[in-house]
Amino acid sequence: MKIKFQHIARKAIEYKNVFVFIASLFILISLLAQEKKNLEQEKIQLAKDISLTRQLLKNTQNNRTLSLNDLKLLQKQVQNREKMIQTVQQQLDLLNVSITETDYQIDSLSTVLEGIKGEYAELIRHAYLSNNAYNRLLFLFSSDSFNEAYKRLKYLQYYTSHRKNQVGQIELMKKELLNKRMQLQTEKEEKKELLVAEQQQRLALKVEEEQKNAMVKKLKQKESYLKKKLNQKKEAIEELDRQIRAIIEKVTADETPINALPNKKMTLDLQKLSADFEKNQGTLPWPVDNGIITGKFGKQRHPVLKHITLTNNGLDIATKKGEVARALFEGKVSNTLYSPTFQWAVIVKHGGYFTVYSNLEEVMVSKGDNITTRQAIGRIYTDVNEGKTEVHLEVWKGNEKLNPIKWIYKK
């Protein structure tokens, strides 16, 4: 009887880890749930971008003239569609991991539950055999010493308490097992829906790729026209670049005049503004409420003309007609410019940094104005010939051009 009691005690202590086991399951579930949430948010944003691009394409297709802008929008649509398929595939991969893990957890829970049930049955059987006071007293008085008798008494008390706890553990395990089986069924249904969604996205991608290839073929027939437009754009970029540099140099020179003591307060204010601007790198708001990037920073291959590379000093962001451009950060308007090619441009100073917003048909601020983050600074120009509404954004540090994509927040 002494050996049997020790065996039951050892097993009872072992099954105290049931709660640790369940807690570890909850931690794993929360990690998978967070990853699932991130992917779902990414998919929602991609769906919004696809919807906006479709709307912008519809607006441009109302124009009789096929333009490079149509191709840029359609290319963006194809890219977003490919990203959507990748995201859905990642969701499927994550779901497969989750289903495998849930299967494993069900097996583990079933094993632990059977162990607890077996242990409880052993406790009940032993309780039946030693249910009378004579057996209990015999167990106590057969001790070799008072200390051993005391230990046996404490053990009997623990044994009685543990037997009651076993019932609670069995019920807890049954409930957790039921929840896991329901979760598994839900995950399998979700997997079916994702497979259907992926197939739909692939069909849509095939149609859009065919449209893109057909559009490239048509635009190649307008090579001379495209080259002419490209040269005009290069000249406009160079002209805007020269004017921005001249304004930045003048503003910088005015702040540190020759043969004059620097204004300490102004210097500290500018340093603080620069530091604040730097701190917000990667989290600055977009210059439009809702837009699609159609032109990236740096050198890009021409989508139609072979062996031609384009250099973009900033980002081109397409949006809906009538939208306004907003300031990325608080600062002061250094100047406003106008050109028939790039329309109005607004240069805003943020300490040692500058942001430039061009292709505006109307300016809502003036030189010297202090502005706040997200303040409207101008209405974006709509090209009636191509049906596009697009703002051009640049970020400068002194006379160095920076990639704006690293400064605005990632959708």
Secondary structure, DSSP 4 states (H G I P E B T S, - for coil): -HHHHHHHHHHHHHGGGHHHHHHHHHHHHHHHHHHHHHHHHHHHHHHHHHHHHHHHHHHHHTSSS--HHHHHHHHHHHHHHHHHHHHHHHHHHHHHHHHHHHHHHHHHHHHHHHHHHHHHHHHHHHHHHT-SHHHHHHHHHT-SSHHHHHHHHHHHHHHHHHHHHHHHHHHHHHHHHHHHHHHHHHHHHHHHHHHHHHHHHHHHHHHHHHHHHHHHHHHHTTHHHHHHHHHHHHHHHHHHHHHHHHHHHHHHHHHS-TTS---HHHHHHHHHHHHHHHHTTTTBPPSSSS-EEEE-SEEEE-SSSTT-EEEESSEEEE--TT-EEE-SS-EEEEEEEEETTTEEEEEEEETTEEEEEEEEEEE---TT-EE-TT-EEEEEPEETTTTEEEEEEEEEETTEEE-GGGTBPP-
